[in-house]
Amino acid sequence: MLLASNKCASSSRRRITLTHVPGSQPSGLPITGERTVPDVAEENYWFRRHEACYRWALDYVSDYRARAVLDAGTGEGFGAAMAAARGHLVTAVELDDAAATHAHLRYPDLDVVRANLVALPLRSHAFDACLSLQVIEHIWDVPAYLAELLRCTVGPVILSTPNRPVHSPGLAPGARPDNLFHVREYDIAELEDLLRPHLQATARRAAYFGLRHGPVIADWEKRNGSLPARLANGPAPDFAEAVRERDFVIEPFTRVRAGEYLDLVSVL
């Protein structure tokens, strides 16, 4: 979210583009290859993958009876709109001017704030829960970013990020990603190390989860190869347009499946 970039591993990396979203979406938000959008056929797989994570996160915060929800790095705004549709009072924060303008125009009932996530213009303890999905890999000052999310939120803070060994095979820990707009990508051990001091400072605990393809996509890939790679390296197969958010699984992280997890999800 937050910034535009390409997507996925060296064999399945999405191309950066500056084309405009087809149709009548207000503000003509560019399709960048990172900030996915709804209602665009060639974006369907990526959108559904993001949607699956938002739906899971919203189910999680609903268990905490969260009322006020912060969507930190809202991008196009669809996730914040999903939260609002469930009755949450949502504040959607986005640094990119084009994306913030788009979110305000497309979802006029949302409270959209243009701000830097490392210096939020928001009251401490203002939110019952925070979602910041596919954002941390874009952040230069991660300690300040995490401190701000935790300062503003009394309940769960949910983060998601690409799983580096799957997203960028061969990229060494701490190395600059080939993705021009990712500052750093993480594996589970790096993520645990990154979050540990913030957990200690706030007396919180973390739970870790992984997002992977469910049986429908996995069965298709047995016959056709990696779906993300096919999408990156040629015309999108018809199957990609039929993918739905239910075709992804989010489960407690296990080492045995570490090589299957496309994204890592952390709950603080």
Steps between C-alpha positions, in 0.01 A plus 500: 500500500657831600735500197487351151710199413519174311405167650628153579806290440767526233316242290160649575564872540225733385600775263484862612259690280355849483181407319170630630225288645241434230140600554349783694699493823540854633846659469632236253721330759799341325551125506854485633563128541487526880196697605225270383150616412159332476291446186796460261520156339879484471532601868252243630749251650697771683184674616345179634822418684488840673127464560554165670743656745269792575205268556703282736630805688150644536370169632783508753434853626127431516574245770639791704181703447715767336304814414759757384740350242809657346593387147863612479613513138156464345605520135195485274274491805307178438615342828392801703167489318464132595555595863248784480243264345526288815411795716848605613586867532796510262781749457693426181852646486698523176813697409472486121296797381343327199393200705363711786302714254366189327394339829320818604315523167413133455404444864356837606380373837855409606706730722816517286806670646811574293792451736835329553470182704817580695341821634125448530289810576273287719431479872665232710274203582241626250434163332379161613689324220742577217550334161814571300511247220781478244658819635801427721718400204466857369603675821843658548468566874337181623553562875320835475221343293442220749517739795235723342260214426536371854465849648169554325349155561383337822405166342648275232735637235499275193782516245556307179802491272637280220694194619848579366620143421189444286460854370867556409685166489872541549477844658724502807365622834531877520593539131325766295220336299491511120158651548576869463239608751566247774747617760540160661328162488478259792493135588337379820820516709574857390143602574516351848828681570358826365188490714654367823616831653162662430321209663723528805449876522121469490454171690336344194535156348506412132331223306619410151301366206564413136290557188521229236302372203205284591415169332334648189806704399743233619327240283515733197871560562573128505390489137610843381785625719518807722204731449688817608778412255252449218341835575835677500649342191217479250131544433285435804339155487122501514522321833647812664182695436298236688712512819312614810615599849382162630771338285768614747571351841633690802613276783739504796855509367672161493860438397399201291294725270738799507582454131131520404412825673467786256448755777578514869236636738586625849259589778642717777 
